[in-house]
């Protein structure tokens, strides 16, 4: 049996981020955008898609092996952008400041998974939170102004303490994310603290 899987960092939205998000949604309220619920915000490291259930133990072993060499760290959410072209934007996202520890963790995990038959995506890893999927836009200029205005806006500090392997179940009202396994970021020097 297949499960739709992804590995991610859950991002709890603090008050300032919720306010910022509500403002963006209100400004773009007349556009056809499917917004992500703030309780489901996550930074995806690896999207597996439909994956045979028998591969879950292998994914777990690889992930545990990688995260056991990494401790918790913090990073800053910063900026807003879109995927797709300026003329045909598809996804609205919130970004992160460059973070060496995040990049190292992601690269090690993606390389280890690739060695075991889970190939890396064609695009380079860009830490981001998808907040909206664009179904139709009447005012592209308004979205462009918003992304230009908030390109460098600091949004929230994030404490990264664990990775989670999620199953995504698609429903008519939107996806449901079920945590299958949690992988604490605790390097050997931090155990027992």
Beta strands, then each sheet from edge to edge (+ up, - down):
strand 1: 2-10
strand 2: 32-35
strand 3: 42-52
strand 4: 73-84
strand 5: 89-96
strand 6: 128-136
strand 7: 154-160
strand 8: 162-171
strand 9: 174-184
sheet 1: 3+ 1- 8+ 9-
sheet 2: 2+ 6- 5+ 4- 7+
end
